[in-house]
Every structure is written in structure tokens, then in C-alpha cells.
Amino acid sequence: MTITIYHNPKCGTSRNVLAMIRQSGEQPRIVEYLEHPPKRTELVRLIKDMGLTVRDLLRQKGTPYDDLGLSDPKWTDGELINFMIAHPILINRPMVVTPLGTRLCRPSEVVLEILPNPEIGTFRKEDGEVVVGKKQPQ
């Protein structure tokens, strides 16, 4: 079974999601998207599979979002995708792809919706918050 996480190791949410995937018994394929950004077709597919708009995937905090004026509604989806490709830090994270779906995992426990084995037991996030894995449907 293949699980892929588009990961930023400097992001606490991304680290939590990666740890939750591993606690579920899976070893995911890790794409450090700041070093290896997705190609345009891949990014478009991810957005579609997550059921998001392009703007939903734009990250504002800690990015050139404001400097580039990306809040201006004049930008088309295609132009916004161009900005994300040129500045991968604009892509919100972590994104996770499993055989059960694709999600932007914010908050991190969203990953439980698409893990083949969401029964991860008790998990403590880096900030101390406790998450309890979900029981699989009967």
C-alpha cells in the first residue's frame, strides 16, 4: 500500500501527520515539496482530488503571499498555481495521498479519515494535545 505525504520537516503539523502515519503501521513515501515541488499537472490533480479551490491551498503565514499581492481577486487559478510552482512555500501542507483519498491534513488528525488503519491508539502531538485513533467501521 502506498501512502504519500507532501512534507515540510520544519512544520509541526507536518511532523505530527508523518508520525501518525507511521504509528498506523505504514511507512509513507515522503516528498519534501520545498526541495522537490510538484509539477503543475500533479498540483492540479492534488487540488482536484482534495476537493479544494486553488485559493484554499494557498498558505499565507510565513510566505511571500502579501508581498505578491495574492489576496487580490484579479489572479486566476492558473496564475495562482504558477505562483505556487515558483514559490512552493505558498503550498499549504501537509497533503497526504492514500488509497482511501487525498486530504490537506490541517488539523493533523484529518489524516485519520484516509488511513487504511486509523486505529493508531493514543497519539500525543508535539504541543501535547492528545489524539485517539479512530475505530475502523464494522
C-alpha positions in Angstrom: 0.0 0.0 0.0 1.4 3.4 -0.9 0.9 6.5 1.2 2.5 9.7 0.1 3.0 12.8 2.3 3.9 16.2 0.9 6.0 17.2 3.9 7.8 20.1 5.3 10.0 18.9 8.1 10.1 22.4 9.7 6.3 22.3 10.1 4.9 20.9 13.4 1.6 19.8 11.8 3.5 18.1 9.0 5.7 16.3 11.6 2.7 15.2 13.6 0.9 13.8 10.5 4.0 11.9 9.5 4.3 10.4 13.0 0.6 9.4 12.9 1.0 7.7 9.6 4.0 5.8 11.0 2.1 4.9 14.2 -0.6 3.4 12.0 1.9 0.9 10.7 2.7 2.5 7.4 6.0 3.8 6.0 5.0 6.6 3.6 6.7 7.9 0.6 7.9 11.4 1.8 8.0 14.2 -0.7 9.8 17.2 0.7 7.9 19.5 -1.5 10.1 22.6 -0.9 13.0 20.8 -2.4 11.0 18.8 -4.9 7.9 20.8 -5.7 5.1 19.0 -7.6 4.8 19.6 -11.3 1.9 21.6 -12.5 -0.2 18.6 -13.5 0.4 16.9 -10.2 -0.5 20.0 -8.2 -3.7 20.5 -10.2 -4.6 16.8 -9.7 -4.0 17.1 -5.9 -6.2 20.2 -5.6 -9.0 18.4 -7.6 -8.6 15.2 -5.5 -8.8 17.2 -2.3 -11.9 19.0 -3.5 -10.3 22.3 -2.7 -10.1 25.6 -4.6 -6.7 26.8 -5.6 -7.1 29.6 -3.0 -7.9 27.0 -0.3 -4.4 25.6 -0.8 -2.5 28.9 -0.6 -0.6 29.4 2.5 -0.3 32.9 3.8 1.7 32.8 7.0 5.5 32.8 6.6 5.3 33.1 2.8 5.5 35.9 0.1 1.7 35.9 -0.1 1.3 39.5 1.0 4.4 40.8 -0.9 3.0 39.3 -4.1 -0.5 40.7 -3.5 -2.1 37.3 -3.8 -5.2 38.4 -1.9 -6.2 40.4 -5.0 -9.1 38.6 -6.8 -7.5 39.6 -10.1 -5.4 36.4 -10.0 -6.8 33.5 -11.9 -6.4 29.9 -10.7 -3.7 29.3 -13.3 -1.8 32.3 -12.2 -2.0 31.3 -8.6 -0.7 27.8 -9.5 2.2 29.5 -11.3 3.0 31.4 -8.1 2.9 28.1 -6.1 5.2 26.4 -8.5 7.6 29.4 -8.4 7.3 29.7 -4.6 6.5 26.2 -3.2 6.3 27.7 0.4 2.9 29.0 -0.8 1.6 25.5 -0.9 -0.2 24.6 2.3 0.8 21.4 4.0 0.8 18.6 4.7 -1.0 16.9 1.8 -1.5 13.2 2.1 -2.5 10.7 -0.6 -3.7 7.2 0.3 -5.8 4.6 -1.5 -8.7 6.0 0.6 -8.4 9.6 -0.6 -6.3 12.8 -0.6 -6.5 15.4 2.1 -4.9 18.6 3.3 -4.3 17.5 6.8 -4.9 20.6 8.8 -5.6 19.9 11.6 -3.3 16.9 11.7 -6.0 14.4 12.8 -7.7 14.8 9.4 -5.2 12.1 8.2 -7.2 9.5 10.2 -10.0 9.9 7.7 -7.9 8.4 5.0 -5.6 6.0 6.7 -6.2 2.3 6.0 -5.6 1.6 9.7 -6.8 4.7 11.7 -6.6 2.8 15.0 -3.3 4.4 16.0 -4.0 4.2 19.7 -3.2 7.3 21.7 -1.1 9.9 20.0 0.4 13.0 21.6 1.1 15.9 19.3 4.2 18.0 19.7 2.2 20.6 21.5 0.9 18.0 24.0 -2.6 17.6 22.6 -3.8 14.0 22.7 -5.4 12.4 19.7 -7.0 9.0 19.9 -7.1 6.9 16.8 -10.4 6.0 15.2 -12.0 2.6 15.2 -12.5 1.1 11.8 -16.1 0.8 10.7 -17.6 -2.7 11.2 
